[in-house]
């Protein structure tokens, strides 16, 4: 077993990396230095959905190195959400300046902050002046539509004692299309005073090696979709050999544990099947025939048929 040299962070993906997923992942695979909890935010009427609140409850994250994340449109929202997290015992909080979805950015949240460096400066100044008993980090993209927006934001962030900046070198406009641009990360290194974490398109060991050739001193990485497709990725990124037989055994163990825990947590077979269907949208990509695997899952109209489909997938694909 090769000594661990890389620090792998699990990205927060709403609807996928919930506390059930995180706990099962940690027990079956591990290899993650930090799990980021999908963002806490206000809905209509300044209410927080019960499902979001459950994600931050200490009892749902007992054995995990977790960092909660907040999504906010103004200083008031930020301070209130931070206070809730501190009341729940969190010592580090991540500020989301990168969510690209229009339903978020149209409300002035997420990546919308990348076009408001002056307001961000004012807001962070107020945040740190309050003396919250917590550390803060930032997750951000290169810009909304212009990949040079980050430069003005970096100048703002340099003024504050952040733990680290997770930088995804894509614009919000790109969403998850095209490719992340590592050259933007290279450009950022001399501009940023804080430790930087690379985030974007980390799906394989071979791509990590490409990035390491470009960024030889980089050891902190975040991946989201890569882990959803292949949960053994974090181990393999650290040189831990996971042969094909072991990968298949681990995948089955992981799936079965997830299914069992969701069965206990979710009400009704419809809710359970919908959740597992969503899980397979990425997980199916780790099989030899992703299209057929996903088709079998989608055709499962009952738990009995779903279980039969899973047996067929692991046997045939």
N, C-alpha and C positions, 0 to 999 in steps of 0.2 A: 504494500500500500504506500503510495507516494505521500510525502508530507504535504499537508495543506498549505498552500501559499496564496490562494485567491480567496477573497471574501465575497460571497454571493448573496445578494439581497433578492428576496421575492417581491416583485412589483405588486401593487394593489390593483386588482381588477374587479370592479363592481360586478356582482352576480356570479363570480367564479371563486375568488380566494376568500370565502367567508370563513368563520371560525371553525366550522366543521371540516372544511377542506384543509385549513392550516394545521389543525391538530392531527388529522390523519396523515398528512404529508410528513409532518415532523416525526411521527412515530414510525412510519414505514421507511422513509428515506433520510430525512435530515439533510445535513450539508449546507444549511442556510444560516448565515450570520445574523440577518435581520429579516423579519417578516413585517411588511408594511400593511397596516389595516386599511381597507378601502375607506375613502374619506367620510368624515362626519360632516354633515351639512344640514341646513334648515330647508324644510319644504314649505308648503303654503301655510300662512299664518304663523310663521316662525316655529313650526313644530318639527321635531326630529322623529323620523319613522322609527317604529319599534325595532324593525329589522336592523337599522343602522346602529341603534343604541345597544342592541345585543352584541354587536361586534366588538365594542370597547369594554364590555363588562369583564373585570378581572378574572372571574370564575370561568370565563370562556377562553382565557389565554394563559392559564396557570403555568404551563411548562415551556412557554414560547418566548423567545427574545423579540418582542413586538414593538413597533413604533406606530402610533396612531397618526392619521393625517386629517387635516381640516381643509375644507373648501369654503371660501368666504368672499363676500362682495364688498365689504367695508370693514372699518375698524371695530364697530360695535359687534358685528357677527363674529369676527375673529376673537375678540376678547371673551365673549360669552362661550364660544366653543372651547377655547383654551381652558377656561375656568372649569368647564364640565370634565374635561380630560384630566386636569390636575386633581379634581375632587375624586376621580377614580384611580388615582395613584400613579399617573404617568409622569415620568421624569424627562422625556424627550418627545417632542411633537413636530411633525413634518408639515410644512406649509405647501399646499398644492398650487403651483403657478404654471401647471402644464396641461391640465385636462383640456382636450381639444374639441369636445363635443359642443355643437352650437347651442343646445339646450342649457349648457353651462356657461359658455362664454357670452351668450346674449344677455345673461344676468350679471355680467361683470365679474364672473368668477373664473378660476382656473387660468388658462393661458391669456385671458383678457387682460390680466395684470401686466403682461409683457409690453403692452402699449401704453402703460401708465407709470413710468418709472418715478415721476415726481410724487404721485400719490402713494406709490409703494414706499418710497423713502419716508414720507410723512407717517404712514401707517406703521411701518416697522419701528420708527423712532418712538412712537407712542407705546408700541408693544413692549419694547425693551425698557422704556422709562417706568413701566408699571412694576417691574421687578418680579415677574412671575417666577415661581420656583421650578422652572423647567428649562431644558435646553431646546433649541430650535434648529431644524434643518429645512432645506428647501428642495422641492422637486420641480423642475422646469423644462420647457422646450426652448428651441432657438428663437422663437418668435411666433406671432400670430400668422402673418403672411410673409414677413420679411425675416430671413434667417440671420440678419444682422441686429435685430432688436435686442438680442441677448447682451450685446456689449454695454448698452446703457443700463441694463438691469444688473449686470455684474458690478458696475461702478457703484450702484446703490448697495448691493449685498455686501460689498467689501467693507462697508462702514459699520457692519454689525457683527457681533460674535456668534456666528452660526457654527454648528457642528460640522456640516458638510453640505455640498450642493450636488444633487443628483441631476445630471444634465443629459437630456435626450436630444441629440442633434437633428431634430426634425422641426418643421413648423406645424402649428395647429392645423393649418389649411391642408397639409398633407395627410392628416389623420394617421393611418398606419399603412398608407400606400407608398410606393417607391421604396427608397432605402434611406436609412439614417446615414448622415454624412460624417464620418469620423474626423474629417479635416476640420470641421467646426469645433470639435472637442480639442483637437491639437491647438487651434487658435485660442481657445479659451484658457488653456493651462497657464500661460504667462499673465493673463488678465485677472485671474481669480486668486484671492488670498486664502481661500478655504480649500479643504480637501474636496476633490471632485470624484464623483462616482459615474461611471459610464453606463448609460442605459440606451438600448436600441438594437433590435435585430439579433440578439445573442441567442442563436438556436443550436449551435454546434461547437464542438471542441476545435474543429478546424478554423471556424471563424474567430474564436478567441485567440488562436495562434496568429491569425492575420492582424488582429487588433494589437496583440502584444508586440508584434514586429514594429508597429507604428507607435505604440505607447508602452515602451519597455519598463517604465517605472509605475505603471498602473496596476493596482491589485484589487480595487473595489469595483464590483460590477453588479448591475441590476438586470434581471430578466423576468419577464412575465409570461408571454405567450410560449416561449421556449420551454418553460417548466410545465405549462398546461399540456403541451404536446408530449413531452418526454420528461416525466418527473425525476428520472435518474440523472438529468443533465447537470445539476449542481455537483453531484459526486464526481462525474466524469470531467467536469471543468477543473477539478482539483487533482486529476490524474488517478483517481480511484477506478480501478478496472471493474466494469460491470458487464460480464459476458451476456450473450443473447439469452441463454437459458435463465440466468439470474434476473435479467431485465423483465422477461415474461412473467416470472414468478412474482417479482415485486409489483408489476403492473396489476396482476390479478389480486394480490393481497391488498393493494391500495384501493382498487375498485371495490372489492368486497367490503372493506372497512367503511369506505364512504357510503356505499349503498345501505349498509346496516345502520350507520349513524343517522343518515338522512331519513331512513324508515322510522326510526324512533322519534326524530325531531319534527318531521313534517306531517301534516294532517291530510289524509286522503291519498289514494293511489295516483290521482291526476297530478297533484302537486309534486309527488315523488318522481313520477315519470318525466315531468317537465324539467325538473332539476337535473336528472340524470341525462336527459336529452341534451341539455345545455352543456353539461360536462363533456359529453362525447363530441361536441363540435370541434374541440381541439384534440382530445384524447385519441380520437379515431385516426388522426394523422400519424400516430406512432405505429400503425399497423400496415402490413404490406398492401392492403387494398382498402384505403380509407373510405372511398366512396361506397363500397359494398357494406363495410362495417357500419357506416352512418345510416345507410338505407335500412339495414336490419333493425337498428335501434329505433328509427323513426316509425317503422311499421308496427312496433310493439304497442298494442292497444290495451295491454293489461300487464300487471306485474309478472304473471306467469309467462307470458309471451316474451317479456323483456328478459327474464332470466334465461329462457331458452336461447334468445338471440345472443346474449353474452357468452354462453357456453359455445355456441357456434363460432363466434368471432375469435375467441381464444384458441379454439381447436383448428380453425381453418386459415386464419390470417396472421 
